[in-house]
Amino acid sequence: MLNSMGATARVRMTPDDRRRQLVGIGLRKFVERPVQELSLDEVAAEAGVSRGLLFHYFPTKRAFYLACVAAAGRRILRNTAPDPDLEPTEQIRAMVLRFVEQIDRRRGFYLSLVHGTGGGDLGVVEVYDGIRDQATTRVLDALGLDAGSRPVVHAWWAYVEDHALGWSAGPPGRRTTSLAELVDHCVAALDALLGLPGSAA
């Protein structure tokens, strides 16, 4: 918005709206570059605020970074949420499909988020663990499994993630496995794991 002098006028927002705006800009920056290269000056400039005001809402660069990482985690969970109207097995299939598609669309972003230099930060690790724990709970709920199956399902999600990262690394035209085949493989792997003795299925 321009004022009468032709300069950009600062838009007044509530504190919550301003925080959401700043975090939203940070998320877009994550897509463009590794998280460790995030520039607070660029974020503040794009929001039309001073660097000092940004630090009013987020006292340190790490605090802002972790707020963005937490928002990214919520977005991943939202984008991969199950459809309760589907049959249990189809819920699992849909979750795997959405998860693989999420990684395929934003592979660099995902790697930067959970496997980049920030991965050693306990705050980032907690976000990543939270994503995996929530995804595990969704599978348990969909299939009506008890807590005894949690370690198996938790480990299975790591298996799905590894396959999704490997599959998405190749150019689309040179992949030897289709998305549907990858999803079928992952769902079959879960069925096999839950059928093993001691899986508590």
N, C-alpha and C positions, 0 to 999 in steps of 0.2 A: 504494500500500500504506500502511495506517495503522498507526502504532505504538500502544503502550498508552496514550499521552497523547492520542491522537486526531489527531496531526500526521502529515503525509506523511513516510514513512521513505525515506531514500535507498537505492536499489537498487545493490548493489555489482556492478560489471561489470569485465570485463577491459578494458585500454586499447583494444584493437581494437573490442570491442563498443561501448564508449562512443563512440568516434569514429563508428562506423556509426550509432549512435542519433542523435548530434548532426547528422550530415550528412542523415539521413533526415528529421529535423524541418526542417532548412533547405530541403530539396527541397519539402516540403509548403508551406512559407511562400512559396516561389517561385511556386507555383500560385495562391496567394491574392493576391499583390501583386507589383509590380515588384521586381526583385532589388536595386535601389539602395535600397529601403526596408526591407531586411531588418534586423530588430532582434535583436541578440545577447542582449539582456535577455530577450526573449520566448522565444528558443530555449533559453536556460539554464533559465528558469522551467519550461518544458514538460518539459524533461529532468529536472527536480528537482535541478539542480546550481547552484552559484554561478557568477557570471560569471567569477570568477577561475579556476575549474576548467576552464571552456570555453577560456580563454586558455592553460591548461596544455597542452591538446591542439592548439590552433591559436593560435600566438603573436600573430597580428594578425587584424583583421576580414577583410582581403583574403585571408589564408591560408584562413580558413574559407569565405569566398565562393568561392574557386577550387576548394576541395575539393568544394563542392556543385555547382559548374558541371561539374567533371570527372565527378561521379557522374551528373549529368543527361545528359551526353554518352554515358556507358556505357549508360544506360537507353534512350536513343534508338536506339543501335546494336543493343541486345538486342531491342528491340521491332520492329525492321525487318530482323532477320536473315533471310537466304534459307533456303528449304527445299531441301536438296540432293537430295531425292527427286523434285523436280519437274524437268520438262524445262527447258532453259536459258531459253527465252523466257518460260515460265511463272514461273520464278524472278524474272526482271526484273519481270514484271507484279505478282507478289506483293510485291516490295520497294517498288515505286511505290505500290501500294495501301496498304501498312502505313505508309509515310512520309506519305502524304496524310492518312490517318486519324489518325496521331499529331499532325499539325499541326492538324487539325480539332478534335480533342478538347482540345488544350491550346494554342490559337493565341496567346493572350496570354502564356502561359509561354514559348512558343518565340520569339516576338518579343522578349520581355524578355531571354531568354538570349542570342540571337545578334545582335539588332539594337538592343538598348537602350543605355543610357548606358555599361553595362559593356563594350560592344563595342569600345571603344578600348583596353581593357586587353589587353596582349599575352598574358597567361595565358588570357584568354577566347578570344582569336583563335586561339590554339594548339588549344584544345579544339574549337572550331568547325571549324578546318581538319582536325583529326584525324577528325572525323565524316565530312566530305566525302571525305577521302582513303580512309577505310575503306570507305565506300559505293562509291567508284569502283573499288577493288580487288575488291569483291564482284562487280560487273558484269563486270569484265575476266575474273575467274576463271570466272564462270558461262558466259560466251560464248566462252571460250578465246581471248581477244584478248591481244596482246602489249603491251608498254609504250608502243609508238608510238601506241596509241589512247587512252592515259590523258588527254591534254589534252581530247580530244573528249568523253569520258565525264564528266570532271570538270566541264566547262562544261554538259553536259546536265543534271547534277544541279542546277546553279544554275537552269536553265530549269524543271525539275520543282518546285523549291522556290518559285519565283516564281508558278507557276501554282497550286500548292497554297495559298499564302498568299492569292492573289486569289480563288480559289474558296471558301475557308473564311471569307472576310470577309462574305459575304452570308448572310442568314437561310436556313436549309435549305429552307423552303417557297418561296423566290423564286429559287432557283438555276436557271439556264437550261440547265446542263449537269449530267448525272448523274455520280456518282462513277465508274461504269464507263466512261462516255464520256471523262472526264478521264484515266483511266488508259490507255485505248486511245490517246488522242491523244499522251500522253507516250511510250508505247512506240513508236508509229509515228514520232515525232520522232527517237528514238534510231536506229531502223532507217534513217531518211533520212540522218542525220548520218554514220553509219558507212558509208553507201554513197557518200558524196561523195569525189571524187578527193582524195588526200592525207590521208585519214582513217586510213590504215594498217590498215584492217579486213581 
